[in-house]
Amino acid sequence: MTGVHPPQDRQGKFAERVAVIIGSTRPTRICPGIAAWTQQVLDEGSLVHYRLIDLAEIDLPLLDEPLKAAQQDYKHPHTKSWSELISSFAGFVFVLPQYNWGYPAPLKNALDYLYYEWHDKPATSVTSLASKISSRKNVKAFQERRSARAL
């Protein structure tokens, strides 16, 4: 898979990489713009390299692995590629919309494909503010999910 290895800094050392994951796949979504802005702000003067990952481009089918993710015995090429990509990051910024008081199904699906690749890595979330109440509920649901998975 191309582009998995982190870029090198001026001293030839590998820079830490953090993925900015676009958590929506809807055709009318605004997450790509928010994610690009987030990446730009985070990149300014940072030694960390931030890379956008769009779940719409990754295009994972509904979870179709026969074994649980914790076994890491992946059968499908799309899961192996997803695992390799996610393993290459030191942390994650999830950009999420609010869908019915929660976070989107494609994001949950992408998380469920893997286990150890997410484990013990720092993560945070960014959401658009449709309303304070809906955004709080959305973030709370996602935080509960992250805590349960030790993400």
N, C-alpha and C positions, 0 to 999 in steps of 0.2 A: 504494500500500500504506500503510495507516495505521500509525502508531506507529514509523516507521522513523527519523524525525528525532530527534536526541538532545534531552533536556530542557535547559533553560537554567538556569544558576546564578543567584545573587542579582544579579550584575552584568549579566545578560542574555547572557552568553557561553555557548556550548554546552559542556556537560559531556562529558568522555570517557565512552564507553559500552563496557562489557565484557559479552559474552554468557556466561552460565552455561548450557552446553548439556547437557541430559539425554541421555546416549548410549545408553540402553536403551529399547526399545519393548515389552518383555514385559508382559503383563497383571499379573503378580505382582511386578513390579520394586520395588525400594526406592530407586532413584535419585532419584525426585522429592522424597522427604523429605530425602535427603542434599543435593540441589541447593538446596532451599529454605533449609536450615540454612546452607549455604555462602554463599548470597546474603545472608542476614541478617547473618552474621558479617562478610562483606566490606563490606557497606553501612554498618556502624556507624562513624560519624564520617568517612566517606570522601567525597571530592569527586568520585569516579568513580561513575557510575550502572551498577549491575549488573542485567541483565535475564535472566530465565529463558527458555530456548528448549527446548521439548519436542519431540524428533524424532517422537514418536508423533502429536503434533498437526500437525506439518509434513507428515507422511505422504507422503514422496517415494517414488515407485515405484523399482524397481531401475533403475539408470542406463540411460536411454533416449535420451540425446542422440546424434545421429549423428556429431558431431565431437568432438575432444578438448577438454577444458575450457580448456586454455591458449589456444585460439583465441577464446574468449569470443563465439562465434557461436551463442548459445542459440536453439533452435527452440521449446521448450515453455514455456508460461506458468508451470508450477511451477518450472522452472529459473530463469527470469527473476525470479520472486518471491524464490526462495531466494538468488540472487545479490544482489539489492537489499538483502535483510535482512542478510546476512552482511557486505556492503560497509559497512554503517552502523556496524560495531563496530570499535573500536581494538584489541581483544584478546579472548581466549577462555579460559574455564575449562571443561574437559570433565569431566563427572562420569560415570565409567564403572564398570560392574560387570566382573567377571572371568568370561568365558565360555570354557571349555576352554583356559585358559592365554593367552587373548588378549582383545582388545576386541571389542565386538559388531559384527556385520555391518551393521546399520542406520547405525552411526556411520561405518564405512568408506565405505558407499554415499554418505552425506551429504557426506563429505570429497571423494570422487571426482567429484561433480557440478561442483565449482568448482576453480579453481587460483589465479588472481591475487587473488581475494577473501580468501584465507587468507594469501597470501604476505607474508613479512616482518612479520607481526604477532605480538606476544607471546602465548604460550599456556602453560597449565599443566594438570595433571590432578588430580582428586580421585577416590579409589576407596575402596570399603568394604573392610574388612580381614577377609575370610573366613579367610584364613591368610596369614602373612607370605610364604610361598613363592609362592602363587598371585597375590597382589597385586603382588609384585615382578615376576613374569613378565608380568603384564598391563600394568603401567606401562612395563616395558622394551619390550614389543612396540609400544605406542602411541608411546613416545618415538622409537623407530627409525623409525616411520612419519612422525612429525612432522619429524624431521631430514631424511628423504628428500624431503619436500615443502617444506622451508624454512618451516614453519609456526611 
